[in-house]
Amino acid sequence: MKDYGDLYAWGAVPGKSNNRNWGAMSFGDHVLCVYDNYYHYYARVAGKIHNNAVAKSIWGTKSNGDTWELMYFLTKPQKIYCSVEEVSDYLHTLYFGFTRISDKRIACISEDIGSIEKFIKIRLLSDLSYK
């Protein structure tokens, strides 16, 4: 096994909504990993590439030959554990794959709480020093 150090990567299979969401991602954007109706990890976008060959070498392919070639690289993920219900006043209650939080929701968070960073620290990371 090769040691890649602190490289964290994820990807999405090309498709209409995945292409749109991946295209909208920028350096520094916030990323939340959700499964089983809980937020489990938080990280920031460190970069992205669209590369079929690299994705195949990392993850292989699905049975139909598709791979997760819409790749994005992340800062070291921070472990969190927060139910989607706990933050449903601002974020989605259901997720289906690669999902982007709308500009409207982000604006509401910024207006009510001050910033996305503050929201994440208060509501997801439970950093009481930020309140």
C-alpha positions in Angstrom: 0.0 0.0 0.0 1.3 3.5 -0.9 1.2 6.2 1.8 -0.4 9.4 0.3 0.0 11.4 3.5 -2.8 13.8 4.2 -4.6 13.5 0.9 -8.4 13.2 1.1 -10.3 12.7 -2.1 -13.9 12.1 -3.1 -15.7 12.0 -6.4 -18.9 12.0 -8.2 -20.1 10.1 -11.3 -20.8 12.5 -14.2 -24.5 13.3 -14.7 -26.6 16.5 -15.0 -26.9 17.4 -11.3 -23.5 16.1 -10.4 -21.8 18.1 -13.1 -23.6 21.2 -12.0 -22.8 20.7 -8.3 -19.1 19.8 -9.0 -18.8 22.8 -11.4 -20.0 25.1 -8.6 -17.5 23.9 -6.1 -14.6 26.2 -5.4 -11.4 26.2 -3.3 -12.3 26.8 0.4 -16.0 25.7 0.1 -17.4 23.8 3.0 -18.2 20.1 2.6 -20.3 17.9 4.9 -20.5 14.2 4.7 -24.0 12.9 5.5 -25.2 9.3 5.8 -27.8 7.5 7.9 -29.4 10.9 8.5 -26.4 12.2 10.4 -23.6 14.6 9.5 -20.4 12.6 10.1 -17.5 14.7 8.7 -16.7 18.3 7.9 -13.9 19.5 5.6 -13.0 22.2 3.1 -12.4 22.0 -0.7 -8.6 22.0 -1.3 -8.9 21.5 -5.1 -10.7 19.6 -7.8 -10.0 17.8 -11.1 -12.1 16.0 -13.7 -10.0 13.0 -14.6 -11.4 9.6 -15.6 -8.0 7.8 -15.5 -7.0 9.0 -12.0 -10.5 8.1 -10.7 -10.3 4.6 -12.1 -6.8 4.1 -10.6 -8.1 5.1 -7.1 -11.7 3.7 -7.0 -12.0 1.4 -10.0 -15.4 1.5 -11.9 -19.0 0.7 -11.3 -20.4 -2.4 -13.1 -21.5 -0.2 -16.0 -17.9 1.2 -16.4 -18.6 4.7 -14.8 -16.2 6.1 -12.3 -16.2 8.9 -9.8 -14.2 11.2 -12.1 -15.6 14.5 -10.9 -12.9 14.5 -8.2 -12.4 16.9 -5.3 -9.7 17.1 -2.7 -10.4 18.0 0.9 -8.7 19.2 4.0 -8.4 16.6 6.7 -12.0 15.9 7.7 -13.1 16.7 11.2 -15.3 14.1 12.8 -18.8 15.4 13.8 -22.0 13.7 14.8 -25.1 15.7 14.3 -28.5 14.5 13.1 -30.0 16.2 10.1 -33.0 17.0 12.2 -30.9 19.1 14.6 -30.1 21.6 11.9 -33.2 21.2 9.7 -34.0 24.8 10.3 -31.2 25.7 7.9 -30.1 22.5 6.0 -31.8 19.7 4.2 -33.6 16.9 6.0 -33.0 14.4 3.2 -29.9 13.9 1.0 -29.7 11.9 -2.2 -26.1 11.7 -3.3 -23.9 14.7 -4.2 -26.0 17.7 -3.0 -25.3 21.4 -3.0 -26.7 23.7 -0.3 -28.6 26.5 -2.1 -27.4 30.1 -2.2 -30.7 31.0 -0.5 -30.0 28.7 2.5 -26.4 30.0 2.7 -27.6 33.6 2.7 -30.1 32.8 5.5 -27.4 31.2 7.6 -25.1 34.1 7.1 -27.8 36.7 7.9 -29.1 34.9 11.0 -25.8 33.6 12.4 -23.1 35.8 10.9 -21.2 33.3 8.7 -21.1 29.7 7.5 -17.9 29.2 9.6 -19.8 30.3 12.8 -22.8 28.1 11.9 -20.5 25.1 11.5 -18.7 25.8 14.8 -21.9 26.4 16.8 -24.3 23.9 15.3 -22.1 21.1 13.9 -18.9 21.2 15.8 -20.4 22.5 19.1 -17.7 25.0 19.8 -19.2 26.9 22.7 -16.4 29.5 22.6 -18.0 30.9 19.4 -21.4 31.6 20.9 
